[in-house]
Amino acid sequence: MTKATDKKLIVGLDIGTSKVCALVGEALPDGQVNVIGVGSSPSKGMDKGGVNDLESVVKSVQRAVDQAELMADCQIASVYLSLSGKHIRCQTEKGMVPISDKEVTQDDVDNVIHTAKSVKISDEHRTLHVIPQEFAIDYQEGIKNPVGLSGVRMEASVHMITCHNDMARNIVKAVERCGLKVDQLIFSGLAASYAVLTADERELGVCVIDIGGGTMDMAVWTGGALRHAEVIPYAGNVVTSDIAYAFGTPPGDAEEIKVKYGCALSELVSKDAKVDVPSVGGRPSRSLQSQTLAEVIEPRYSELLGLVNQKLVEIQEQLRNTGVKHQLAAGIVLTGGASQMEGLVECAERVFRNQVRLGRPLALSGLTDYVQAPHYATAVGLLHYGKDSQTFEDGELEPKRSVAGLFTKISGWLRKEF
């Protein structure tokens, strides 16, 4: 058994409200990620992105990691870890510096980004990501890579994503209890974007909605840059809860019924279709029409997507007011475990009045039969993130000397073609 670090393997760990995923991958020269190990276990002790029972989370993580190690035949030492929760905040900041040598150097780029990110944030929060959006030199705007260009002064616009210190500390603690080191914390919505979006979509304008069990993570992209990140603390579990209450069935059975027979658009369900619903307290199970089930699911999903749509309208208005491209010409991409329900894309198209597609992980090889599904999007995105960090660390240039490195490390997707 080799250590993950010996073979330059990358490990992504996604600890969600309903499941824990661990993926082991290796970076290929063509930019793809070769997945060689997969581990998955039901998640216990998590709620809406936060830890509410540390020991249960540790056990869930250990099970998923053990499975992944066994399949990849390696020992996992460190992981890229996803983070979600309503404590996630974002803000766009600008910085300006004089160009020292009439021509932009890497030091100038470092300085202007440092200036932009030097705003005071709440003592309770820490910075997760500082993502360059674009640069401006004198009167020329919208520059992606300013190194080598001439000018007098340079301005940078950066997007900062922050998280609550204690929320981050608790989830890191759970991972460290399993004897693992956390290479980096990455916002789940950003990781999912990494896995399911194409460069064209990011350029045209797109919103990724990662629908999990406890949270919906949003990431809005226009002009090739991340413009907004947000977490809505309601998701697939409220649908399960509705089914349990409506039909008087245990939550575990309600989840199974939702996954096997659920449909988010009642008109797609055959009038003759039936579903067997277990009862509580040893009572016999009952047979109900599938259409009745869809009539419980559809309004709740419409409501959840309506919350996202409300936020989107606000975000687009803010972008419009700041003179930034706000149209989502590439529409909406749904991903995550709770996005796989039949009829959800059609339901979402009605809510958003825009084109919608289901996002599956891209640029993969290896165990694709396992991981090319929406519920692995965040974990696959973590592998892409780790791959870009490694590519840059292994290069001949020092991190601070290479603008390509800087962009690869913190926003490689600005220039990466899948």
C-alpha positions in Angstrom: 0.0 0.0 0.0 1.4 3.4 -1.0 0.8 6.7 0.7 -1.4 9.1 -1.3 1.4 11.7 -1.1 4.0 9.2 -2.6 2.1 8.9 -5.8 1.0 12.5 -5.9 -2.6 11.5 -5.5 -5.3 14.0 -4.7 -8.1 13.2 -2.2 -11.4 15.1 -2.1 -13.6 14.7 1.0 -17.2 16.0 0.8 -19.0 15.8 4.2 -22.7 16.5 3.5 -25.8 16.4 5.6 -26.9 13.1 4.1 -23.7 11.4 2.9 -19.9 11.5 3.1 -17.9 11.0 -0.2 -14.2 10.4 -0.4 -12.5 10.3 -3.8 -8.9 9.5 -4.7 -7.6 10.7 -8.0 -4.4 11.4 -9.9 -3.8 14.3 -12.3 -3.3 13.3 -15.9 -1.1 15.4 -18.3 -4.1 16.3 -20.5 -5.8 18.1 -17.6 -8.2 15.2 -16.7 -8.5 13.6 -13.3 -8.2 9.8 -13.2 -10.4 8.6 -10.3 -8.9 5.4 -8.7 -10.8 5.2 -5.4 -14.3 5.9 -4.2 -15.7 5.8 -0.7 -19.2 6.7 0.4 -21.1 6.4 3.7 -24.4 7.8 5.1 -23.6 11.0 7.0 -24.5 11.1 10.7 -24.0 14.1 12.9 -24.2 16.9 10.3 -27.0 19.4 9.8 -27.2 22.1 7.1 -23.4 22.1 6.7 -22.6 22.2 10.4 -21.4 19.6 12.9 -23.9 18.7 15.6 -22.4 15.4 16.8 -18.6 15.2 16.4 -18.2 11.5 17.2 -20.9 10.5 14.6 -19.2 12.6 11.9 -15.8 11.1 12.7 -17.3 7.6 12.3 -19.0 8.5 9.0 -15.8 10.0 7.6 -13.7 7.1 8.7 -16.0 4.6 6.9 -15.9 6.6 3.6 -12.1 7.0 3.8 -11.5 3.4 4.6 -13.5 2.4 1.5 -11.6 4.8 -0.7 -8.3 3.6 0.6 -9.2 0.0 0.0 -10.3 0.6 -3.6 -7.3 2.8 -4.5 -4.9 0.6 -2.6 -3.3 3.6 -0.9 -3.1 5.2 2.5 -4.7 8.7 2.6 -2.8 11.3 4.6 -4.4 14.6 3.6 -7.6 15.8 1.9 -9.2 18.8 0.2 -12.3 19.4 2.3 -15.6 21.0 1.2 -17.5 23.5 3.4 -21.0 24.7 3.3 -23.6 26.4 5.6 -25.5 29.6 5.8 -22.4 31.2 7.5 -20.7 31.5 4.1 -20.5 35.1 3.0 -19.1 36.8 -0.1 -18.0 40.3 -1.2 -16.4 41.9 -4.1 -13.5 44.3 -3.4 -11.2 46.5 -5.5 -7.6 47.4 -5.0 -5.3 49.9 -6.9 -1.5 50.2 -7.1 0.9 52.3 -9.2 2.8 50.1 -11.8 6.4 50.2 -10.6 8.2 49.7 -13.8 5.9 51.0 -16.6 5.3 47.3 -17.2 3.2 45.0 -15.0 5.3 42.4 -13.1 4.1 39.5 -11.0 4.9 41.6 -7.9 2.5 44.3 -9.1 -0.2 41.6 -9.5 0.5 40.3 -6.0 0.4 43.8 -4.5 -2.8 44.8 -6.1 -4.6 41.6 -5.0 -3.2 42.1 -1.5 -4.5 45.6 -1.5 -7.9 44.5 -2.7 -8.2 41.7 0.0 -7.0 43.9 2.8 -10.5 44.9 3.9 -11.5 44.3 7.4 -13.8 41.3 7.8 -15.7 40.2 11.0 -13.4 38.8 13.7 -15.6 35.7 13.8 -14.9 35.0 10.1 -11.9 33.9 8.1 -11.2 34.2 4.4 -11.7 31.0 2.4 -11.0 32.2 -1.2 -9.7 35.4 -2.9 -10.6 35.0 -6.5 -9.4 37.6 -9.1 -12.3 38.7 -11.4 -10.5 41.1 -13.7 -7.9 43.8 -13.9 -7.9 47.3 -15.3 -4.8 49.2 -16.5 -5.4 53.0 -16.8 -8.3 53.1 -19.2 -8.3 49.5 -20.4 -10.8 47.3 -18.5 -11.6 43.5 -18.4 -8.0 42.3 -18.5 -7.6 38.6 -17.4 -3.8 38.5 -17.2 -2.0 41.9 -16.9 1.6 40.7 -16.7 3.8 42.4 -19.3 1.3 45.1 -20.2 2.3 48.7 -20.0 0.6 51.4 -17.9 0.7 53.8 -15.0 -1.7 52.3 -12.5 -3.5 49.0 -12.2 -6.8 48.1 -10.5 -8.0 44.6 -9.5 -11.4 43.4 -8.7 -11.5 40.3 -6.5 -14.2 38.1 -5.1 -13.8 37.1 -1.4 -15.6 34.1 0.1 -15.5 34.0 3.9 -16.7 31.4 6.5 -17.3 31.4 10.2 -14.2 30.4 12.2 -15.9 27.9 14.6 -18.0 26.2 11.9 -14.8 25.6 9.9 -12.9 24.5 13.0 -15.5 21.9 13.9 -15.5 20.2 10.6 -11.7 20.3 10.4 -11.5 18.8 13.9 -13.7 15.8 12.7 -11.3 15.1 9.8 -8.2 15.4 12.0 -9.7 13.0 14.5 -9.4 10.4 11.7 -5.7 11.1 11.5 -5.9 13.2 8.3 -4.5 16.6 7.5 -6.7 19.2 5.7 -4.8 20.6 2.7 -7.4 23.3 2.1 -11.0 24.2 2.8 -13.1 24.9 -0.3 -16.6 26.3 -0.6 -18.8 23.4 -1.8 -20.6 25.6 -4.4 -17.2 26.6 -5.9 -16.0 22.9 -6.0 -19.3 21.9 -7.7 -18.8 24.7 -10.3 -15.3 23.4 -11.0 -16.7 19.9 -11.8 -19.8 20.6 -13.9 -19.3 23.9 -15.8 -17.7 24.6 -19.1 -15.6 27.7 -19.9 -18.3 28.9 -22.3 -21.0 28.7 -19.6 -18.9 30.7 -17.2 -18.3 33.3 -19.9 -21.9 33.7 -21.0 -23.4 33.7 -17.5 -24.6 30.8 -15.5 -25.9 29.9 -12.0 -24.9 26.5 -10.4 -27.3 25.2 -7.8 -25.9 22.3 -5.8 -28.9 20.8 -4.1 -27.9 18.5 -1.2 -29.8 17.1 1.8 -29.5 20.1 4.1 -28.3 23.1 1.9 -28.5 24.5 -1.6 -25.2 26.1 -2.6 -25.4 28.8 -5.3 -22.5 30.1 -7.4 -23.2 32.8 -10.1 -20.7 33.3 -12.9 -20.6 35.9 -15.6 -17.8 37.1 -17.9 -15.7 34.1 -16.9 -15.6 35.2 -13.2 -17.3 34.2 -10.0 -19.7 37.1 -9.0 -21.7 35.7 -6.1 -21.7 32.7 -3.7 -24.5 31.9 -1.2 -25.9 29.0 0.8 -29.6 28.5 1.4 -30.2 26.3 4.5 -33.1 24.3 3.0 -32.9 21.5 0.5 -33.8 17.8 -0.2 -34.5 16.9 3.5 -37.6 19.2 3.7 -39.1 17.2 0.8 -38.4 14.0 2.7 -40.0 15.5 5.8 -43.1 16.5 3.8 -43.5 12.9 2.5 -43.1 11.5 6.0 -45.8 13.8 7.4 -48.2 13.5 4.5 -48.2 9.7 4.4 -47.4 8.9 8.1 -44.3 6.9 7.1 -40.9 6.8 8.9 -38.3 9.3 7.6 -36.0 6.6 6.4 -38.8 5.0 4.3 -39.9 8.5 3.1 -36.4 9.1 1.8 -36.4 5.8 -0.1 -39.8 6.5 -1.6 -38.6 9.9 -2.7 -35.5 8.5 -4.4 -37.2 5.5 -6.0 -40.6 6.9 -7.0 -40.5 10.7 -6.6 -41.3 13.1 -9.5 -41.2 16.9 -9.3 -43.9 17.3 -12.0 -47.2 15.6 -11.3 -48.3 15.7 -15.0 -45.4 13.4 -15.9 -46.7 10.6 -13.7 -49.0 7.9 -15.0 -52.5 7.9 -13.4 -52.3 4.2 -12.9 -48.9 4.1 -11.2 -48.9 3.0 -7.5 -46.4 3.2 -4.7 -46.2 1.0 -1.6 -45.9 3.2 1.5 -44.7 1.6 4.8 -46.6 2.7 8.0 -45.4 3.3 11.5 -46.0 1.3 14.6 -46.2 -2.1 12.9 -49.3 -1.2 10.9 -49.6 -2.8 7.4 -48.2 -0.8 4.5 -50.6 1.0 2.1 -50.7 1.4 -1.6 -51.0 5.0 -2.9 -51.1 6.6 -6.3 -47.7 7.9 -7.5 -49.5 11.1 -8.6 -50.5 11.8 -5.0 -46.7 11.5 -4.1 -45.8 13.9 -6.9 -48.5 16.4 -5.7 -46.6 16.5 -2.3 -43.2 16.8 -3.9 -43.8 19.4 -6.7 -45.0 22.4 -4.6 -42.0 21.9 -2.2 -39.4 21.8 -4.9 -41.1 24.8 -6.6 -40.8 26.7 -3.3 -37.1 25.7 -2.9 -36.3 26.8 -6.4 -38.4 29.9 -5.9 -36.1 30.9 -3.0 -33.1 30.6 -5.3 -34.9 32.6 -8.0 -35.6 35.4 -5.5 -31.9 35.6 -4.6 -30.9 35.5 -8.3 -33.1 38.5 -9.1 -31.5 40.5 -6.3 -28.0 39.4 -7.4 -28.6 40.3 -11.0 -29.9 43.7 -9.9 -26.7 44.3 -7.9 -24.5 43.3 -10.8 -26.5 45.6 -13.2 -26.1 48.5 -10.8 -22.3 48.0 -10.6 -22.0 47.8 -14.4 -21.1 44.1 -14.5 -22.6 41.7 -17.0 -25.6 40.3 -15.3 -27.4 38.1 -17.9 -27.4 34.3 -17.3 -27.4 33.5 -21.0 -26.2 29.9 -20.3 -29.1 29.4 -17.9 -29.1 27.3 -14.7 -27.2 24.1 -13.9 -28.6 21.9 -11.2 -26.3 19.4 -9.5 -26.0 17.5 -6.1 -27.8 14.5 -4.8 -31.3 16.0 -4.6 -31.1 17.3 -8.2 -31.5 13.9 -9.7 -35.3 13.6 -9.3 -37.4 13.0 -12.4 -39.2 16.1 -13.7 -37.0 18.5 -11.7 -35.4 20.1 -14.8 -38.8 20.8 -16.3 -40.0 22.1 -12.9 -37.0 24.4 -12.7 -37.5 25.7 -16.2 -40.9 26.9 -15.2 -39.6 28.6 -12.0 -36.6 30.3 -13.6 -38.0 30.9 -17.1 -34.6 30.0 -18.4 -32.9 26.9 -19.8 -31.9 24.4 -17.2 -29.6 21.3 -17.3 -28.5 18.6 -14.9 -24.8 19.0 -14.1 -22.7 15.8 -14.2 -18.9 15.9 -13.5 -16.7 16.6 -16.5 -13.1 15.9 -17.5 -12.9 12.5 -15.7 -11.4 9.1 -16.4 -11.0 6.0 -14.3 -14.0 5.0 -12.2 -16.4 7.1 -14.2 -19.3 4.7 -13.8 -19.2 5.5 -10.1 -18.6 9.2 -10.1 -20.2 10.7 -13.2 -23.4 11.4 -11.2 -24.6 14.8 -9.8 -24.2 13.7 -6.2 -20.4 13.4 -6.7 -20.0 16.9 -8.2 -18.6 18.6 -5.1 -16.1 15.7 -4.5 -15.0 15.7 -8.1 -14.6 19.5 -8.0 -12.3 19.1 -5.0 -10.1 16.8 -7.1 -9.9 19.4 -9.9 -9.0 22.1 -7.3 -6.3 19.9 -5.8 -5.0 19.0 -9.3 -4.6 22.7 -10.2 -2.8 23.4 -6.9 -0.4 20.5 -7.5 0.2 21.5 -11.2 1.3 24.9 -9.9 3.3 23.7 -7.0 5.3 21.2 -9.2 6.1 23.9 -11.8 9.6 25.3 -12.2 8.5 28.7 -11.2 8.0 29.8 -7.6 4.3 30.4 -6.7 4.8 34.2 -6.4 6.7 34.5 -9.6 4.0 33.1 -11.9 0.7 34.8 -12.7 -0.4 31.5 -14.3 0.3 29.8 -11.0 -1.6 32.4 -9.1 -4.6 32.0 -11.3 -4.3 28.2 -11.3 -4.1 28.1 -7.5 -7.0 30.4 -6.7 -9.1 30.7 -9.9 -7.6 28.4 -12.5 -11.1 28.0 -13.9 -11.0 31.5 -15.3 -8.8 30.2 -18.1 -9.3 26.5 -17.9 -11.0 24.7 -20.8 -12.6 21.4 -19.8 
